[in-house]
Amino acid sequence: MAISGLVITFNEEKNIGKCIDALFEVCDEVIIVDSLSTDQTVAIAEAKGAKVITQAFLGDGPQRTHGLPFCKNDWILNLDADEFLDADAKAFILDKKYLSGDYDAFSFRVKNFLANELIDFSGWYPDSKVRFFNKKTAHPSNAKVHQKIIATNEKKVAVHILHYGWSSFDQILAKKNQYSTWHAQQLFDQGKRINSWKPVLNGTVAFIRCYFFKKGIFNGLDGLTIAMIQAFFSYMKYAKLLKLQRQSKN
């Protein structure tokens, strides 16, 4: 069964070559949907044999959906440029185990790395994502941030994706700050309204959950830092939503 690799990119020249090489180990084509990169992402992708589609960024879900018609195969492996299949996930696909049963989407576990060090605490493992699905009956949601795959019959599989998303805490904070802006706008557009206590309450709950219940407390300064970053994201998401609410009344 042939598989199409699908990747959305923006300024991913450091990762895209390795990403495409890895995808071609299990896919017979790779489609890149690039949102107007200003670095060498497109040139590298084309040199590696990928087909590049240029599209200004529509949001996480819509950008992935935009790439689906360009994929000739029904089965889609939709990784980010900084994600790679672990050996167990690669074997799952190459051995065609996904054809056993009437499933149209598979959720893989995610190993998140910070500067090549696995973060397996504070709720970051076992994280999971659906990155492998059949486009005939499954598709990305319309969410502009943290989209999910809408499927008819999803199955969770204990195989792994390796996510090398950050090289420093600064980079995590920058991404979380950007995500909080997108998420706040998404919630506002959906009609979500909150009171003034929501940012503080959710930020506090996020910290307690990550640091105590998700065992960040047993991982020293890193555990404390990750818990504080999660609290920051939750707080800022709702603080920005509250600001949008107030601006809309002026």
C-alpha positions as CSV (number, residue, x, y, z in Angstrom):
1,M,0.0,0.0,0.0
2,A,1.6,3.3,-1.1
3,I,1.9,6.2,1.3
4,S,2.2,9.9,0.8
5,G,4.4,12.0,3.2
6,L,2.9,15.4,3.9
7,V,4.8,18.2,5.7
8,I,3.9,21.8,6.3
9,T,6.9,24.1,6.6
10,F,8.1,27.6,7.3
11,N,11.9,28.3,7.5
12,E,12.8,24.7,8.2
13,E,16.2,24.5,6.4
14,K,17.9,22.9,9.4
15,N,15.4,20.0,9.5
16,I,13.7,19.5,6.1
17,G,16.5,17.5,4.4
18,K,16.6,14.9,7.1
19,C,12.9,14.9,7.4
20,I,12.4,14.1,3.7
21,D,15.1,11.5,3.6
22,A,13.4,9.7,6.5
23,L,9.9,10.0,4.9
24,F,11.2,8.4,1.7
25,E,12.1,5.3,3.7
26,V,8.4,4.5,4.0
27,C,6.7,6.8,1.5
28,D,6.8,6.8,-2.3
29,E,6.2,10.6,-2.5
30,V,6.7,13.6,-0.2
31,I,4.5,16.7,-0.5
32,I,5.7,19.9,1.1
33,V,3.2,22.8,1.8
34,D,5.5,25.7,2.4
35,S,4.1,29.0,3.9
36,L,6.5,31.4,2.1
37,S,9.8,30.4,3.7
38,T,12.6,33.0,3.4
39,D,15.4,30.5,3.9
40,Q,16.5,27.5,1.8
41,T,13.7,25.3,2.8
42,V,12.1,25.1,-0.7
43,A,15.4,24.6,-2.5
44,I,16.5,21.8,-0.2
45,A,13.1,20.1,-0.4
46,E,13.1,20.2,-4.2
47,A,16.7,18.9,-4.4
48,K,15.6,16.0,-2.1
49,G,12.9,15.0,-4.6
50,A,9.8,16.4,-2.8
51,K,7.0,18.3,-4.5
52,V,6.6,21.8,-3.0
53,I,3.3,23.6,-2.9
54,T,3.5,27.3,-1.8
55,Q,0.6,28.6,0.3
56,A,0.5,31.5,2.8
57,F,-0.2,30.1,6.2
58,L,-3.8,29.3,6.8
59,G,-3.5,27.8,10.2
60,D,-2.3,24.4,11.4
61,G,-5.4,22.4,10.3
62,P,-6.3,24.3,7.2
63,Q,-2.7,24.2,6.0
64,R,-2.5,20.4,6.2
65,T,-5.9,20.1,4.6
66,H,-4.7,22.2,1.7
67,G,-2.0,19.7,1.0
68,L,-4.2,16.6,0.8
69,P,-5.5,17.0,-2.8
70,F,-1.8,17.0,-3.9
71,C,-1.2,13.6,-2.4
72,K,-1.8,10.8,-4.8
73,N,-2.2,8.1,-2.2
74,D,-5.0,7.5,0.4
75,W,-2.7,6.8,3.3
76,I,-1.0,10.0,4.6
77,L,2.0,10.2,6.9
78,N,1.7,13.8,8.1
79,L,4.8,14.7,10.2
80,D,6.2,18.1,11.1
81,A,9.7,18.9,9.8
82,D,11.2,18.2,13.2
83,E,9.5,14.9,13.7
84,F,10.8,11.4,12.7
85,L,9.6,7.9,13.0
86,D,11.2,5.8,15.7
87,A,12.3,2.3,14.7
88,D,9.1,0.7,16.1
89,A,6.8,3.1,14.1
90,K,8.8,2.5,11.0
91,A,8.4,-1.2,11.4
92,F,4.7,-0.8,12.0
93,I,4.3,0.9,8.7
94,L,6.7,-1.2,6.6
95,D,5.2,-4.4,7.9
96,K,1.8,-3.1,6.9
97,K,0.3,-3.7,10.3
98,Y,-2.0,-0.7,9.8
99,L,-4.0,-2.8,7.3
100,S,-5.0,-5.2,10.0
101,G,-8.5,-4.1,11.1
102,D,-10.8,-1.5,9.9
103,Y,-8.9,1.6,11.1
104,D,-8.5,4.9,9.3
105,A,-6.2,6.7,11.7
106,F,-3.4,5.8,14.1
107,S,-2.2,7.6,17.2
108,F,1.5,7.2,17.9
109,R,3.2,8.0,21.1
110,V,5.6,11.1,21.0
111,K,9.0,11.3,22.6
112,N,9.8,15.1,23.0
113,F,13.4,16.2,23.1
114,L,15.0,19.4,24.4
115,A,18.5,19.8,23.0
116,N,18.6,16.0,22.3
117,E,17.5,15.1,25.9
118,L,14.2,13.2,26.3
119,I,11.6,15.0,28.4
120,D,9.6,12.1,29.9
121,F,8.0,14.0,32.8
122,S,5.5,16.8,33.5
123,G,3.0,15.1,31.2
124,W,5.2,15.3,28.1
125,Y,5.4,11.5,27.9
126,P,3.4,9.6,26.9
127,D,2.2,12.4,24.7
128,S,0.4,11.2,21.6
129,K,-0.6,12.4,18.1
130,V,-2.4,11.1,15.1
131,R,0.1,11.5,12.2
132,F,-0.9,8.6,10.1
133,F,-4.4,8.4,8.5
134,N,-6.4,7.5,5.5
135,K,-7.7,10.7,3.8
136,K,-10.8,8.9,2.4
137,T,-12.4,8.9,5.8
138,A,-10.1,10.9,8.1
139,H,-8.9,14.5,7.8
140,P,-7.4,17.4,9.8
141,S,-9.7,19.6,11.9
142,N,-10.1,23.2,11.0
143,A,-8.3,24.3,14.2
144,K,-5.7,26.9,13.5
145,V,-3.5,25.7,16.4
146,H,-3.1,22.2,17.8
147,Q,-5.3,20.6,15.2
148,K,-6.5,17.0,15.6
149,I,-7.4,14.4,13.0
150,I,-11.1,13.7,12.7
151,A,-11.4,10.0,12.0
152,T,-14.1,7.3,11.8
153,N,-12.1,4.6,13.6
154,E,-8.9,5.6,15.3
155,K,-6.5,3.3,17.1
156,K,-3.8,4.1,19.6
157,V,-0.5,2.2,18.9
158,A,2.4,1.9,21.3
159,V,5.0,3.0,18.7
160,H,6.8,6.3,18.7
161,I,7.5,9.5,16.9
162,L,10.7,11.4,17.8
163,H,10.1,15.1,18.1
164,Y,13.2,17.3,18.2
165,G,11.3,20.5,18.6
166,W,13.5,22.7,20.7
167,S,17.1,23.4,21.3
168,S,16.6,25.6,24.4
169,F,14.1,26.8,27.0
170,D,14.1,30.1,25.2
171,Q,12.8,28.4,22.0
172,I,10.1,26.6,24.0
173,L,8.9,29.9,25.5
174,A,8.9,31.6,22.1
175,K,6.8,28.9,20.6
176,K,4.4,28.7,23.5
177,N,3.9,32.4,23.4
178,Q,3.1,32.2,19.7
179,Y,0.7,29.3,20.2
180,S,-1.0,31.2,23.0
181,T,-1.8,34.0,20.7
182,W,-3.2,31.7,18.0
183,H,-5.1,29.7,20.5
184,A,-6.6,32.8,22.2
185,Q,-7.8,34.1,18.8
186,Q,-9.3,30.7,17.9
187,L,-11.2,30.6,21.2
188,F,-12.4,34.1,20.7
189,D,-13.6,33.3,17.1
190,Q,-15.5,30.3,18.5
191,G,-17.4,32.5,20.9
192,K,-15.5,31.5,24.1
193,R,-15.9,34.1,26.8
194,I,-14.2,34.1,30.3
195,N,-14.0,36.1,33.5
196,S,-11.0,37.8,34.9
197,W,-10.0,34.9,37.2
198,K,-9.7,32.4,34.3
199,P,-6.0,33.1,33.4
200,V,-4.8,32.9,37.0
201,L,-6.9,29.8,37.8
202,N,-5.9,27.8,34.7
203,G,-2.2,28.8,35.0
204,T,-2.2,27.6,38.6
205,V,-3.9,24.4,37.8
206,A,-1.6,23.7,34.9
207,F,1.4,24.2,37.2
208,I,0.1,21.9,39.9
209,R,-0.8,19.2,37.4
210,C,2.6,19.2,35.7
211,Y,4.7,19.6,38.8
212,F,3.0,17.4,41.2
213,F,0.6,15.0,39.5
214,K,2.8,14.5,36.3
215,K,5.9,14.1,38.5
216,G,7.9,17.1,37.4
217,I,8.8,17.5,41.1
218,F,11.1,14.4,40.8
219,N,13.1,15.9,37.9
220,G,14.9,18.8,39.6
221,L,15.2,22.2,38.0
222,D,14.1,20.9,34.6
223,G,10.8,19.5,36.1
224,L,10.2,22.9,37.7
225,T,11.0,24.8,34.5
226,I,8.7,22.7,32.3
227,A,5.8,23.0,34.8
228,M,6.3,26.8,34.8
229,I,6.3,26.9,31.0
230,Q,3.1,24.9,30.9
231,A,1.6,27.3,33.4
232,F,2.8,30.3,31.3
233,F,1.1,28.9,28.2
234,S,-2.2,28.3,30.0
235,Y,-2.1,31.7,31.7
236,M,-1.2,33.7,28.5
237,K,-3.7,31.9,26.4
238,Y,-6.6,33.1,28.6
239,A,-5.0,36.5,29.4
240,K,-4.9,37.2,25.6
241,L,-8.4,35.9,25.2
242,L,-9.5,38.3,28.0
243,K,-7.8,41.2,26.2
244,L,-9.6,40.3,22.9
245,Q,-12.9,40.3,24.8
246,R,-12.2,43.8,26.2
247,Q,-11.1,45.2,22.9
248,S,-14.2,43.9,21.2
249,K,-16.4,46.0,23.6
250,N,-14.6,49.3,22.8
